[in-house]
Amino acid sequence: MASSSQNNFDLNAVPNVQPEIRHSSSLSKKDPFMTNASVMLDDAVATSVARGIITPQDEKLLANRTDVEAINDSMALSIQCASSVSNMARCLQVRGNEVQELRTQVLSLQRRNRGLQ
């Protein structure tokens, strides 16, 4: 069975489907969330998602920042997001490896069970 690291995904392959729009409770009603849109391929979607991350308290904090401070805060948030995604990817990789090991054990036990019957 191929591991997820062996799969190649074409990020430019976009399905010809109308976006399904949903409103999340974490996003305001004016910022719809499109479930089949890509944050990586569509800047407008990325902006909409990012806008939903900023809380009213964050808006108050950012309002008092200079442009340079806002840029630095934005870069720090980007780094934190990238780190979070990286950590999630590592967790998913470990979980995938565990699942693969369990599948191997199940197959081995099934073969052994057939041999005993």
C-alpha positions in Angstrom: 0.0 0.0 0.0 1.4 3.4 -0.9 2.1 5.8 1.9 0.7 9.4 1.8 4.3 10.6 1.2 4.4 8.8 -2.1 1.2 10.4 -3.4 1.8 13.3 -5.8 -0.9 16.0 -5.8 -1.2 18.6 -8.6 -2.2 21.8 -6.8 -3.0 23.4 -10.1 -5.7 20.8 -10.8 -8.9 22.5 -9.9 -12.2 20.7 -10.2 -14.8 22.3 -12.4 -17.4 22.7 -9.6 -19.3 25.6 -8.3 -18.1 26.5 -4.8 -20.3 25.3 -1.9 -20.6 28.3 0.4 -21.2 27.8 4.2 -21.2 30.1 7.1 -19.1 28.9 10.0 -20.0 30.0 13.5 -16.4 31.1 14.0 -16.7 33.4 11.0 -18.9 36.3 10.7 -22.0 36.0 8.4 -20.4 38.5 6.0 -17.4 36.2 5.4 -18.7 32.9 3.8 -16.5 29.8 3.9 -16.3 27.9 0.7 -15.9 24.2 1.4 -14.4 23.2 -2.0 -12.2 26.2 -2.5 -8.5 26.2 -2.0 -6.6 28.5 0.3 -3.4 27.6 -1.5 -4.7 28.4 -5.0 -7.0 31.4 -4.4 -5.8 34.5 -2.7 -9.4 35.7 -2.1 -10.2 32.5 -0.2 -7.0 32.8 1.8 -7.9 36.4 2.7 -11.4 35.4 3.7 -10.1 32.6 5.9 -7.5 34.9 7.5 -10.1 37.5 8.1 -12.1 34.9 10.0 -9.1 34.2 12.3 -8.8 37.8 13.5 -11.0 38.4 16.6 -12.4 41.7 17.6 -9.7 41.9 20.3 -7.1 41.4 17.6 -8.7 44.2 15.6 -8.4 46.5 18.6 -4.7 45.6 19.1 -3.9 46.0 15.4 -5.6 49.4 15.2 -3.0 50.9 17.5 0.0 49.4 15.6 2.2 51.2 13.1 2.4 49.7 9.7 5.8 48.2 10.5 4.4 46.7 13.7 1.4 45.3 11.8 3.7 43.8 9.2 5.9 42.2 11.9 2.8 40.9 13.7 1.5 39.5 10.4 4.8 37.7 9.7 4.8 36.3 13.2 1.2 35.0 12.7 2.3 33.5 9.4 5.2 31.7 11.1 2.9 30.4 13.8 0.4 29.2 11.3 3.2 27.4 9.3 4.5 25.8 12.5 1.0 24.7 13.4 0.5 23.2 10.0 3.9 21.5 10.1 3.1 20.0 13.5 -0.3 18.8 12.3 1.4 17.2 9.3 3.9 15.4 11.6 1.0 14.1 13.8 -0.8 12.9 10.7 2.3 11.2 9.4 2.8 9.4 12.7 -0.9 8.4 12.8 -0.6 7.2 9.2 2.4 5.1 10.1 0.5 3.6 13.1 -2.5 2.8 10.9 -0.2 1.1 8.4 1.4 -0.9 11.1 -2.0 -2.0 12.5 -3.1 -3.0 9.0 0.0 -5.1 8.6 -0.7 -6.8 12.0 -4.3 -7.4 11.0 -3.2 -9.1 7.7 -0.7 -11.2 9.6 -3.3 -12.3 12.2 -5.8 -13.1 9.4 -3.2 -15.3 7.6 -2.4 -17.0 10.9 -6.1 -17.5 11.7 -6.7 -19.1 8.2 -3.8 -21.4 8.9 -5.3 -22.6 12.2 -8.7 -23.3 10.6 
